[in-house]
Amino acid sequence: MGSARKTLLTGLATFVAGLALWLFGLDVEIVVFTPSKIGVILMVVGGLETLWGVYKIVRGEEAERA
């Protein structure tokens, strides 16, 4: 169960970091990348990881009941 919670918290942290880049990096342009675009990618990855963590938690509770 610890792994599922770790995945959930990691996904949430990644999502929040992406949100911060997206919100505060709109006016900044770096030669190689744009922080706002990287923020959107991090939000998508963090959201997917969060959903995976929720799925693992729910699936683990169902496996314990059976």
N, C-alpha and C positions, 0 to 999 in steps of 0.2 A: 504494500500500500504506500510505502514511502516513495517509491519510484514514480507513482502516479501523481502524488502531490508535488514532487520535485519538477516533473514535467509541466504541471499546471502553473506553478510559480515561475518557472523559466519562461513559459509562453507569455504570461502576463507582463513580466519584466521586459521582454523583447517588444511586446506591443506598446508598452508605455514609452520605451526608448524611441521607437519608430514614430509614435505620436509627437513626442517632443521635437524630433528632427523635422517632422512635417510642419509643425506649427511655427517653430522658430527659425527654420532654415529656408523659408520661402524667398528671402531677399539675398541670400548668400549664394555665390557661384564659385566653385572651385574648378580648376582646369580639368580635372579628371572626372568628377561627378558632381551632381547637384544634391545637397543634403535632403531636400524635400522629396526627391524621387527615391532616394535610399530609405527615407522614412516610410514611404508608402509600402515599399517591399518588406521592410521590417514589420510593419503592422500586419501585412498579410501572413507572413511566416509566423509571427507571434500569435495571431488569431488561430491559425491552423494547429499550432502546437498546444494552445490552450484547449481547443476542442478535443484534441487527442488525449490530453490529460483528463478532461472531464469524462471522456469515453472510457478510459482505463479505470477511473474511480467507480463509475457506474457498473462497468463490467465486472470489476473485482467484487463489488457488493453482491451482484447477482450470483457470482460463482460461490461466495460464502454461504448463501442461502440454500443452495442446491445440495 
